[in-house]
Amino acid sequence: MRTTRHLNLVVLHDLDDARTAVEEALAHADATEAPGLRKALTLIDGAARSDEDMKIRWACQALERAGVTAGDTSTRAIKELRRAAPQLGLAEAVELVTLAAKH
């Protein structure tokens, strides 16, 4: 049975402050401002992603910056991820490269 390892990466979500600010503005908005603020909340909620999605997104961007072809799971791809994040362990880098290749 294969077990999923926990990736020791911290994911920062920076949308909470934006969402709070828009909610506060909506609470005090007049009828002309409210529809736009509701739309902004919808966009913020749509931009929110899970921790795993954020990790995969980071890995894809790091690999792209390093010139690694999408879907590449070679040792070069693993090495480039570890170069981008030196604290990343080998097992974590392998798992991220594999997840990024499936994306």
C-alpha positions in Angstrom: 0.0 0.0 0.0 1.4 3.4 -1.0 1.3 6.1 1.6 1.3 9.8 0.8 4.1 11.7 2.4 3.4 15.0 4.0 5.2 17.7 2.1 7.0 20.0 4.5 6.2 23.2 2.6 4.5 26.2 4.1 1.8 27.7 1.9 0.9 31.3 2.4 -2.6 32.4 1.4 -2.7 36.2 1.1 -6.3 36.5 0.1 -7.8 36.7 3.6 -7.0 40.4 4.1 -8.4 41.3 0.7 -11.5 39.3 1.3 -12.0 41.0 4.7 -11.5 44.5 3.2 -14.1 43.8 0.4 -16.6 42.4 2.9 -16.2 45.5 5.1 -16.7 47.7 2.0 -19.7 45.7 1.0 -21.3 46.1 4.5 -21.2 49.9 4.0 -21.8 50.1 0.2 -24.6 51.8 -1.5 -26.8 50.1 -4.1 -24.5 51.2 -7.0 -21.3 49.8 -5.3 -22.7 46.6 -4.0 -22.8 44.5 -7.2 -19.2 45.3 -8.0 -18.1 44.3 -4.5 -20.1 41.1 -4.7 -18.3 40.3 -8.0 -15.0 41.0 -6.3 -15.8 38.5 -3.5 -16.7 35.9 -6.1 -13.3 36.5 -7.9 -11.4 36.3 -4.6 -13.2 33.0 -3.7 -12.3 31.7 -7.1 -8.7 32.5 -6.7 -8.4 30.6 -3.5 -6.7 27.3 -3.9 -5.9 24.3 -1.7 -2.4 24.0 -0.2 -1.7 21.1 -2.6 -2.8 23.2 -5.6 -0.5 26.0 -4.4 2.5 23.6 -4.0 1.9 22.2 -7.5 1.6 25.7 -8.9 4.9 26.7 -7.2 6.6 23.6 -8.6 5.4 24.2 -12.1 6.6 27.9 -12.0 10.0 27.0 -10.5 10.5 24.3 -13.2 9.4 26.7 -15.9 11.9 29.4 -14.7 14.6 26.7 -14.7 13.8 25.8 -18.3 12.5 22.4 -17.5 10.0 21.1 -20.0 6.5 20.6 -18.6 5.9 17.0 -17.6 9.6 16.3 -17.1 10.2 14.0 -14.1 14.0 13.5 -14.7 16.7 14.0 -12.1 17.3 17.4 -13.6 13.7 18.5 -12.7 14.2 17.2 -9.1 17.6 19.0 -8.9 16.1 22.3 -10.1 13.3 22.2 -7.5 15.8 21.6 -4.8 17.9 24.4 -6.1 14.8 26.7 -6.0 14.1 25.6 -2.4 17.3 24.3 -0.8 15.4 23.1 2.3 13.3 20.7 0.1 14.1 17.1 0.8 14.7 14.5 -1.9 11.4 12.6 -1.4 9.4 15.9 -1.3 11.1 17.1 -4.5 10.3 13.8 -6.3 6.7 14.0 -5.2 6.3 17.6 -6.3 7.9 16.9 -9.7 5.5 13.9 -10.1 2.5 16.0 -9.1 3.6 18.9 -11.4 4.0 16.5 -14.3 0.4 15.3 -13.9 -0.9 18.9 -13.8 
